[in-house]
Amino acid sequence: MPGRRAFVAGYNSPGLEVWTPPLQLLRGYRITVRVEGDTSEIDGRSALRSIEQTPMATMREYRGTGFVVRERIFTPVDSPGATIGYSVESSRPVEITVHFTPSLNLMWPAAIGGQEIHWDSTHAAYVLDEPTRRFRAAIVSRDIVTHDEPQNNTRGAEFERNHAFTLRWTPGTKRELVVAFVGSSTREEDPLAIAQQLTAQRAEDESRARARYSGLHLIDIETPDSAVNRALRWAQVSLEQAWTCNPQLGCGLVAGYGPSRGARRPQYAWFFAGDGLVTVDALLREGAYERARDELAFIMRYQNERTGAIWHEMSQSAGLVDWAGSYPYMFVHVDISFDFLRSMRDYVRTTGDVDFVNAHWRSIRAAYDYCRSTIPPGGSLPRIPSGKQGGNEQDAQRDELTLSLAWIDAAESFAALARLAHHGQLADAASRASALARNAIRPTYFESARARWVSGHRQSGAPVEGLTSS
């Protein structure tokens, strides 16, 4: 369940994770339920009966003998936190025990150490921190009636061990029992203060979330198939929910959400320029021109200043480590720069925003020069530089059909942009390069003797089998 600064993800087993990127606050979140008068607790993982997903919240319903517990997971639009609320149906008092494992750690591959967990009786909260106090979190609920006592000073105690606290509901209670989760990776934000705001201003946060999604009808398509209509609406919701704001890196599109399964890498919930460019295409077709423009600007912000290459991926912890220098992931894919030029052209063709081209001409020109640098002397099609990858991450190749086709489009895209920016000579040269590449495709990638296309060539020059039809 994503907001712009937080998300809750996971499965019924082993449990949910709560993130306020770049921080994972906790993992293994689950509940047990005990009805007064019963001896045994009911494990919520076996009592879960239904899950309902809306753009604003996720609702899970647990049922057992003598009770119904409804759980509502909500993330506000712009706060680094989330709330989980519980409403109950029962003729007897019900205790809900929340189990979780604290984490307070950075998204892979970064990490911090020295974490501790404390009980703050004044705020009815577990407080998570570390020695520098730059990274902090709070798990807060005025409905907690009992809790485990942290043991930071006990010899052999582990920070990442299971903790639990109990909420108590009594018949006649109309309001939800609410737990708030907040994380901070800046010293300016106080998790306890933000948690109090989340619980006190729930109506306002709900209203803002409702407004966020009610304004998504940029394009409205109705078909005779209700499943298609629903999928189209959810596609627009997904585009909105992909927009994430990171306190160190800024706001951009992530490639998806999911559980990290112990590795603190929650699937694709970090920044991929290639996925962002694909999403720009969808945003343009949806009519979300401002968001498409913002994503292109975000991508250009982290362009390689030395080579002009467009980056491949950034962990949400990249702003806290030497991501470009110490890790091999940022500029490993050569093909992203080619795709970037096409996306810029499509943006301008769709919106008519020539001012954006002029404002970012240096970035556009640098990306084109990087693409052009992959063309060997006397050649017309790109070669994959040593240590880089094209679209195929599994096999090291000298060249790829897909990359060569992308060069045709990239050169023609740059030509169109150059004409709009009144760089006629550059435009003409790029058009010639595109034409030369187009003429070289068939001689390079089609084997006449076997009447088949190949998808590329290895460093030895041996063909890589791929497409087979003519």
Secondary structure in CASP SS format (residue, H / E / C, confidence):
PFRMAT SS
TARGET T0000
AUTHOR 0000-0000-0000
METHOD secondary structure of the structure
MODEL  1
M C 1.00
P E 1.00
G C 1.00
R C 1.00
R C 1.00
A C 1.00
F E 1.00
V E 1.00
A E 1.00
G E 1.00
Y E 1.00
N C 1.00
S C 1.00
P C 1.00
G E 1.00
L E 1.00
E E 1.00
V E 1.00
W E 1.00
T E 1.00
P C 1.00
P C 1.00
L E 1.00
Q E 1.00
L E 1.00
L E 1.00
R E 1.00
G E 1.00
Y E 1.00
R E 1.00
I E 1.00
T E 1.00
V E 1.00
R E 1.00
V E 1.00
E C 1.00
G C 1.00
D C 1.00
T C 1.00
S C 1.00
E C 1.00
I E 1.00
D E 1.00
G H 1.00
R H 1.00
S H 1.00
A H 1.00
L E 1.00
R E 1.00
S E 1.00
I E 1.00
E E 1.00
Q E 1.00
T C 1.00
P C 1.00
M C 1.00
A E 1.00
T E 1.00
M E 1.00
R E 1.00
E E 1.00
Y E 1.00
R E 1.00
G E 1.00
T C 1.00
G C 1.00
F E 1.00
V E 1.00
V E 1.00
R E 1.00
E E 1.00
R E 1.00
I E 1.00
F E 1.00
T C 1.00
P C 1.00
V C 1.00
D C 1.00
S C 1.00
P C 1.00
G E 1.00
A E 1.00
T E 1.00
I E 1.00
G E 1.00
Y E 1.00
S E 1.00
V E 1.00
E E 1.00
S C 1.00
S C 1.00
R C 1.00
P C 1.00
V E 1.00
E E 1.00
I E 1.00
T E 1.00
V E 1.00
H E 1.00
F E 1.00
T E 1.00
P E 1.00
S E 1.00
L E 1.00
N E 1.00
L E 1.00
M C 1.00
W C 1.00
P C 1.00
A C 1.00
A C 1.00
I C 1.00
G C 1.00
G C 1.00
Q C 1.00
E E 1.00
I E 1.00
H E 1.00
W E 1.00
D E 1.00
S C 1.00
T C 1.00
H C 1.00
A C 1.00
A E 1.00
Y E 1.00
V E 1.00
L E 1.00
D E 1.00
E C 1.00
P C 1.00
T C 1.00
R C 1.00
R C 1.00
F C 1.00
R E 1.00
A E 1.00
A E 1.00
I E 1.00
V E 1.00
S C 1.00
R C 1.00
D C 1.00
I E 1.00
V E 1.00
T E 1.00
H E 1.00
D C 1.00
E C 1.00
P C 1.00
Q C 1.00
N C 1.00
N C 1.00
T C 1.00
R C 1.00
G C 1.00
A C 1.00
E C 1.00
F C 1.00
E C 1.00
R C 1.00
N C 1.00
H E 1.00
A E 1.00
F E 1.00
T E 1.00
L E 1.00
R E 1.00
W E 1.00
T C 1.00
P C 1.00
G C 1.00
T C 1.00
K C 1.00
R C 1.00
E C 1.00
L E 1.00
V E 1.00
V E 1.00
A E 1.00
F E 1.00
V E 1.00
G E 1.00
S E 1.00
S C 1.00
T C 1.00
R C 1.00
E C 1.00
E C 1.00
D C 1.00
P H 1.00
L H 1.00
A H 1.00
I H 1.00
A H 1.00
Q H 1.00
Q H 1.00
L H 1.00
T H 1.00
A H 1.00
Q C 1.00
R H 1.00
A H 1.00
E H 1.00
D H 1.00
E H 1.00
S H 1.00
R H 1.00
A H 1.00
R H 1.00
A H 1.00
R H 1.00
Y H 1.00
S H 1.00
G C 1.00
L C 1.00
H C 1.00
L C 1.00
I C 1.00
D C 1.00
I C 1.00
E C 1.00
T C 1.00
P C 1.00
D C 1.00
S H 1.00
A H 1.00
V H 1.00
N H 1.00
R H 1.00
A H 1.00
L H 1.00
R H 1.00
W H 1.00
A H 1.00
Q H 1.00
V H 1.00
S H 1.00
L H 1.00
E H 1.00
Q H 1.00
A C 1.00
W E 1.00
T E 1.00
C E 1.00
N E 1.00
P C 1.00
Q C 1.00
L C 1.00
G E 1.00
C E 1.00
G E 1.00
L E 1.00
V E 1.00
A C 1.00
G C 1.00
Y C 1.00
G C 1.00
P C 1.00
S C 1.00
R C 1.00
G C 1.00
A C 1.00
R C 1.00
R C 1.00
P C 1.00
Q C 1.00
Y C 1.00
A C 1.00
W C 1.00
F E 1.00
F E 1.00
A H 1.00
G H 1.00
D H 1.00
G H 1.00
L H 1.00
V H 1.00
T H 1.00
V H 1.00
D H 1.00
A H 1.00
L H 1.00
L H 1.00
R H 1.00
E H 1.00
G C 1.00
A C 1.00
Y H 1.00
E H 1.00
R H 1.00
A H 1.00
R H 1.00
D H 1.00
E H 1.00
L H 1.00
A H 1.00
F H 1.00
I H 1.00
M H 1.00
R H 1.00
Y C 1.00
Q C 1.00
N C 1.00
E C 1.00
R C 1.00
T C 1.00
G C 1.00
A C 1.00
I C 1.00
W C 1.00
H C 1.00
E E 1.00
M E 1.00
S C 1.00
Q C 1.00
S C 1.00
A H 1.00
G H 1.00
L H 1.00
V C 1.00
D C 1.00
W H 1.00
A H 1.00
G H 1.00
S H 1.00
Y C 1.00
P C 1.00
Y C 1.00
M C 1.00
F C 1.00
V C 1.00
H E 1.00
V C 1.00
D H 1.00
I H 1.00
S H 1.00
F H 1.00
D H 1.00
F H 1.00
L H 1.00
R H 1.00
S H 1.00
M H 1.00
R H 1.00
D H 1.00
Y H 1.00
V H 1.00
R H 1.00
T H 1.00
T H 1.00
G C 1.00
D C 1.00
V H 1.00
D H 1.00
F H 1.00
V H 1.00
N H 1.00
A H 1.00
H C 1.00
W H 1.00
R H 1.00
S H 1.00
I H 1.00
R H 1.00
A H 1.00
A H 1.00
Y H 1.00
D H 1.00
Y H 1.00
C H 1.00
R H 1.00
S H 1.00
T C 1.00
I C 1.00
P C 1.00
P C 1.00
G C 1.00
G C 1.00
S C 1.00
L C 1.00
P C 1.00
R C 1.00
I C 1.00
P C 1.00
S C 1.00
G C 1.00
K C 1.00
Q E 1.00
G C 1.00
G C 1.00
N C 1.00
E C 1.00
Q C 1.00
D C 1.00
A C 1.00
Q C 1.00
R C 1.00
D E 1.00
E E 1.00
L H 1.00
T H 1.00
L H 1.00
S H 1.00
L H 1.00
A H 1.00
W H 1.00
I H 1.00
D H 1.00
A H 1.00
A H 1.00
E H 1.00
S H 1.00
F H 1.00
A H 1.00
A H 1.00
L H 1.00
A H 1.00
R H 1.00
L H 1.00
A C 1.00
H C 1.00
H C 1.00
G H 1.00
Q H 1.00
L H 1.00
A H 1.00
D H 1.00
A H 1.00
A H 1.00
S H 1.00
R H 1.00
A H 1.00
S H 1.00
A H 1.00
L H 1.00
A H 1.00
R H 1.00
N H 1.00
A H 1.00
I H 1.00
R H 1.00
P H 1.00
T H 1.00
Y H 1.00
F E 1.00
E E 1.00
S H 1.00
A H 1.00
R H 1.00
A C 1.00
R E 1.00
W E 1.00
V E 1.00
S E 1.00
G E 1.00
H E 1.00
R C 1.00
Q C 1.00
S C 1.00
G C 1.00
A C 1.00
P E 1.00
V E 1.00
E E 1.00
G C 1.00
L C 1.00
T C 1.00
S C 1.00
S C 1.00
END
